[in-house]
Amino acid sequence: MNNDIYEKLYTIAKKRRAIKIYDETKDISTDDLYKIFKFTNSSPSSMGIEAWRVLNIKRGNLKKEISNVFESYNIQRVDQASVISIFIVKKEEWFNPNNSILFERLKRKLNVIQPKIDENKIKEMVLNSLKHIQETYVENNKIDATEWAKKQSYIAMGYMMLAAQSLNISTTPIEGFKEELLNEFLLNKNLIDENETTSVAVAMGYSDSEKNEPIIGKEQIRIDVDDQFKIIE
């Protein structure tokens, strides 16, 4: 990688903070939101399945309603942020060879890798992909496909926060919410279906810099690189 590009990315990453207080008078533009979405959409996706999507709830009545299902220490962030991005993932039953959506997603990728591939061969490869998920993740790591999908969404979340920071938009990753209540809320609003569940959320907006002192402007605190990373030869 070009050193100049690396230094820019590193500077952006080091500036990011988990913001506690957002400026309620400033909203993220639609143009900037789509820049963040495009960057997030480029994140790694195992086998190209992309078993997640993102609900982005802008400031308004719906966001006020939804804040009640978040833990008390996160309610202020949800209320004040310009946008709450909620990662939605597919449940276990979605991962089956009879699912036409999943089939088409895998077919799309396989057609790029092997153009004009035979339809029966695609079906065989789809089955092998699902078998790979089952054997590699579910059986080896003792998790179901839903938890596997949640792990995928966390990768995308990292991309989202980096993209936002590059536009000087602040973020806060949020795991503190009542999953069952949030699912019920979104189901009642017809924003998710029975084959989906919530994974993680991100508050996005502009920091109220004065109220966030001394966090903003201070050096990011991390364990020393030499203690965290080992090179084995």
TALIN-V301659 format. One record per residue. RES is the residue in one small letter. SS is DSSP state (hx for helix, st for strand, lp for the rest). PHI is phi in radians with two decimals (NA if undefined). Layout:
res->(RES RES)
ss->(SS SS)
phi->(PHI PHI)
//
This chain:
res->(m n n d i y e k l y t i a k k r r a i k i y d e t k d i s t d d l y k i f k f t n s s p s s m g i e a w r v l n i k r g n l k k e i s n v f e s y n i q r v d q a s v i s i f i v k k e e w f n p n n s i l f e r l k r k l n v i q p k i d e n k i k e m v l n s l k h i q e t y v e n n k i d a t e w a k k q s y i a m g y m m l a a q s l n i s t t p i e g f k e e l l n e f l l n k n l i d e n e t t s v a v a m g y s d s e k n e p i i g k e q i r i d v d d q f k i i e)
ss->(lp lp hx hx hx hx hx hx hx hx hx hx hx hx hx lp lp st lp lp lp st lp lp lp lp lp lp lp hx hx hx hx hx hx hx hx hx hx hx lp lp lp lp lp hx hx hx lp lp lp st st st st st st st lp lp hx hx hx hx hx hx hx hx hx st lp hx hx hx hx hx hx hx hx hx lp lp st st st st st st st st lp hx hx hx lp lp lp lp lp hx hx hx hx hx hx hx hx hx hx hx hx hx hx lp lp lp lp lp hx hx hx hx hx hx hx hx hx hx hx hx hx hx hx hx hx hx hx hx hx hx hx lp lp lp hx hx hx hx hx hx hx hx hx hx hx hx hx hx hx hx hx hx hx hx hx hx lp lp lp st st st st st lp lp st lp hx hx hx hx hx hx hx hx hx hx lp lp lp lp lp lp lp st st st st st st st st st st lp st lp hx hx hx hx lp lp lp lp lp lp lp lp lp lp lp lp hx hx hx hx lp lp lp lp lp)
phi->(NA -1.01 -1.05 -1.10 -1.14 -1.01 -1.08 -1.14 -1.09 -1.12 -1.09 -1.08 -1.09 -1.26 -1.41 -1.17 -2.34 -1.42 -1.38 -1.67 -2.24 -1.83 -1.41 -1.29 -1.63 -2.04 -2.00 -1.34 -1.22 -1.05 -1.06 -1.19 -1.05 -1.20 -1.10 -1.14 -1.07 -1.08 -1.16 -1.07 -1.19 -1.55 -1.16 -1.01 -2.40 -0.97 1.08 1.25 -1.29 0.85 -1.45 -2.49 -2.58 -2.26 -1.58 -2.03 -1.74 -1.45 -0.99 2.87 -1.11 -1.09 -1.16 -1.13 -1.15 -1.26 -1.07 -1.20 -1.63 -1.59 -1.07 -0.95 -1.29 -1.87 -1.02 -1.06 -1.08 -1.12 -1.14 -1.48 -1.08 -1.19 -2.46 -1.94 -1.75 -1.95 -1.40 -1.93 -2.14 -1.42 -1.45 -0.84 -1.19 -1.23 -1.53 -2.46 -1.14 -1.57 -1.39 -1.14 -1.17 -1.08 -1.02 -1.17 -1.16 -1.21 -1.09 -1.00 -1.22 -1.12 -1.19 -1.28 -1.23 -2.30 -0.98 1.07 -1.21 -1.14 -1.03 -1.15 -1.16 -1.08 -1.03 -1.10 -1.22 -1.09 -1.06 -1.14 -1.14 -1.16 -1.11 -1.09 -1.05 -1.07 -1.34 -1.36 -1.77 -1.21 -1.35 -1.19 -1.81 1.00 -2.21 -1.58 -1.13 -1.12 -1.15 -1.06 -1.12 -1.10 -1.07 -1.11 -1.18 -1.20 -1.11 -1.11 -1.06 -1.07 -1.09 -1.06 -1.20 -1.17 -1.08 -1.06 -1.10 -1.11 -1.79 1.07 -1.83 -1.48 -2.45 -2.46 -1.24 -2.27 -1.84 -1.38 -2.61 -1.52 -0.99 -1.11 -1.20 -1.15 -1.05 -1.08 -1.04 -1.20 -1.11 -1.13 -1.59 1.02 -1.73 -2.37 -2.05 -1.15 -1.59 -2.25 -2.59 -1.45 -2.06 -2.72 -2.29 -2.36 -1.50 -2.30 3.02 -1.96 -1.14 -1.45 -0.92 -1.09 -1.33 -1.59 -1.12 -1.65 -1.16 -1.20 1.55 -1.61 -1.17 -1.13 -1.73 -2.48 -1.12 -0.98 -0.96 -1.13 -1.49 -1.63 -2.22 -2.10 -1.75 -1.86 -1.96)
//
